[in-house]
């Protein structure tokens, strides 16, 4: 079994013993360990020697790597999405961050999680993604998002106007700081903080959530994920921001965008003690009420 490990730079040295444990556990199960080259550079000389291979830029993943483990928080797992792309390789996240909604394995449960993974004691949670097309192909081959695609004004600029069309028909003009187009996965992220609804992953829906709308009768709208959305942005200042998960580009000229469901899904690994509802309750304190306990 070939397992690849990915992670960002760790600023907290208290995390290193848990990273060491991950490698120790993988080694004990006699799997082939591959470490992403960026993580390898950061860990050089910091851990006890464990034999592993280095996964370099451009190395084959599809049909070669059996699964990925991310070390970090939800942002680290989101970074991983562009690396996995449409390969279908499953991914599980060990949470060294704060919330850990996607990277759901607690660092105190590393041994049990790795035992389950190497023994195929898990299920796959298939998550849909969004893809964005633009005139200048802004994000290149990484034009997809697991959480959300956002159109947002710069911090020091006036509000922007975003004209939105649904399957070619005009839907609305949003006056405000911007809009969020979120998947069901992203419905519990930025969209939720702006008043958007929580969407169950298997509902085959996306949500469009306005950010600080100036027209107060505008509310989030839930749409089928088969919808094709197009946008035309007016901005009084010289530029605005377009984001695709953690990737952001500054747009400094008139441009139209199209957003639609991506042609592939991400396979999240879920262990037997996990469910979407338990994650909602434990991570977001959903329904927390003293009368329930």
N, C-alpha and C positions, 0 to 999 in steps of 0.2 A: 504494500500500500504506500502510495506517495502522497505525503501531506506537506503543503507549503505554508509558511508562516510569514505574515505581513504585519508591519507596525510602523508607527511614526517614531520620532525621537522622544525619549522619555526624559522629562525634566525632573521627575521625582525619583531619587535613588531608592526610595522605599519600594518602588515597583520591581526593581531588578530581581529580588528573590523569587517573585512570582513568575517572572520571565524564565528564570533558571528552572523553576519547577515544571513549566511547560515543556522545556527541552528534555528534562530528566524523564518525565512521564512518557513522552514520545519515544525516547530512546529505549526505555524499558519494554515497550510494546513492539520493538524491533521494526518500526516503520522507516521508510526512507524519508528523511527530512530535507526539505528545500526551503531556503531562506531568501526572501526578496533582497536584492542587492542593497537597497537603501537601508533596510533594517540591519543587514550584515555590517555595513559601514559604521552604524551607530553602536552596535554591540561588540565590536572588535576590542578584545582585551578586557571586557567587563564581566564575562561569564566563564565558568569552568568549561573546559573543552568538551564539546559534544560534536561528534562527527556529523556533518551535514553538507549538502550541496548548495551552491549559490544559484538563485534564479535571476538571470540577467534580463535586461530590457530586450524584448523581441524573442525570448525563448518560448517554445511551444508550451501551451497550457492545456488546450482542448485535447482530450484523449490521452493526456500524459499525467497531469496532476489529478488526483482523486478528490481532494477537497482542500480548502483554504481555511486557516485559522487566523483571525485578526486579533492583535493585541492592542487594546486601547478602548476608546469609547465609540459612540455611534458615528462620529465624524470619521474615524479611522475606517469603519466598515463602509461608509459612503465612498471614501477614496478608493476602496477596494473594487467598487462596482465598475469603474472605468478600466481596471486591469482585467477583471474577469470577463467583462463585456458579454458577448453572446455565446461564450464557451459552454455554459450550462454547469460549470464546476460548482458544487455546493460550498457554502461558506458558513462558518460559525464564529461568533465574536466573543472573546473573553473581555469583560468590562474592567478597564482600569480607569475609566472616566467617572462621570457623575451619574447621569440618568441610566444609561444602559438599556434603552428600549429595544434597539436592534441587536446590539452586542449584549446579549442577555445572560451570559454565564458569569456568575459572581466569581471573583478571584479566589474565594475560599472553596470553590467547588471544582477546581481545575482537574484534580485527579479523577473524580467521578465523570466529568464531562469527557475527558479524553478516553477513558475506558469505554464509555458508551459509543463514542465516535468510531474508534478502531474496531469495535465489534458490531457496527452497523445497527445499533440500538437507537435509532432516531427516525423521524419523519421529515419530509421536505415540505416547506411552506413556500409555495410559488407566489412570488410578488411581481405584479405588473410594473412596467416603467413607462415614462413618457419620452417622446422624441421631439426635438425641435428642428425645424428647417428654416433657413434664412437665406437671403440673397447672397451674402458673402460667406456662407458656410462657416459661421463664427467659431463654433466649437469643434470643427473638423469631424473626425470619427467618434469623438466623445460627446456627441450631441444628444445624450439621453440622461434621464434623471430617475432615481429611485424614489426620492422624496418629492421634489417640486421644481418647477420652473417659475422664476419670478421676474417681473418687470418693475423696476423701482427707481425713484428719483435719487439724485445725489443728495448728500446731507445738507448742502448749502444752497440747493436750488428750489425753485417754485414747484408747486404740484404739477403733475403731468396728466394728460388726458389719454386714456387707452381705449380705442374703439375695438370692440370685440365682435366677431362674426362666428356663428355656429352653423357648421355645414353649409357655409356660403350665405347664410341669412343674417342680417344685422341683429345682434342681441342687445347690446347696451354700450354706452360710453361711460367709462369710469373716470371720475375726476378725483384725484387724491394723490397719495404717496406712491401708489402702484397697485399691482394685483399679484396674487399667487395662484398658480395652477398646480394643484397637488394631487398625487395619487392617493389611494386608500392608505398606503404606508405613510405618506407625508401628511396625512390628515391629522396626525398626532404631533406634528412638528410646528413649523412657523404658522401654518394655516390655523391651527388650534389656538395659538396665542393671539390671533387676530379675530377670533370669534367664530371660526369655521367649525363644522361638525366633525365628530369622530365617525369614520367610515370603516365598517368591517372589511377586512382584506378580500373576502370572497364575494363582495357585492358588485364587482365589475363596474366601479364608478370612479369618477374624478370630481374634484370640487374646485370651483373658482371663487377665491376669497379676496375681496377688496382690502387694501391696506389704508386705513385712515381716510375713508371716502368722504368727500365734501358734500355729495348728494346723499343725504341721510336715509333716504328710503331704499338705498341699494344694500342688499344682503348677499351672503354667500349663496351659490347655486350649485346643486349636485347634478351631474350630467353622466350619461352612460359613457364608458371608456371607449366606445366605438366612435365618439364624436370627433370631428375635425375642427379645430379652433384656429382662427386667424386673427391677427392683431395689427393695428396701425396706431402708432404712438405719436402724439403731439407733445412737444416739450419747449417751454419758453427759454430755458437755459440751453447751453451748447451740447449737453450730453445727458445720458441717463444710464442705468445699469441693467444688464440682462444676466441672470444667473441660472445655472443648470446644476442643481445640488450645490457643491462647494466651489464650483468653477464660475468665475464672474468675468464679464467683459464690459468695457465701457463703450457705449454706442454713441457716436458723435455725428451721425447723419441720418436722414429719414430712411426708415427701413420697415419692411413688413415681415411678420413671422408667422409660421404655422406650427401648431402643436397637435400631436396625435399619439396614439398608443404605439409604443415601440414593438418591434417584431420579435421580441424575445422576453423572457422573464428571468428573475433572479431566484435561485434556489437557496433559501435560508434553511439551515438545519435547526430543527426543534427537537429537544430531548423529551423523554416521556413525562417528566415532571413539569413541563411547560405547556401553556395554552395562551391564546391571544387575550382571553378574558382575565386570566390570572396575571398576565403582564400589565394589563390596564389597571387592575386593582393594586398590584404591588408597586408599580413604577409611578403611576399618575395619581395614586390614592383615589381611584374612581369609586364613588359611592361610600367613601369613608364617613362613617357616622357612629358615634358612641353607642347608639341604640342597637346596632347590629352585632355588638360584641358583649 
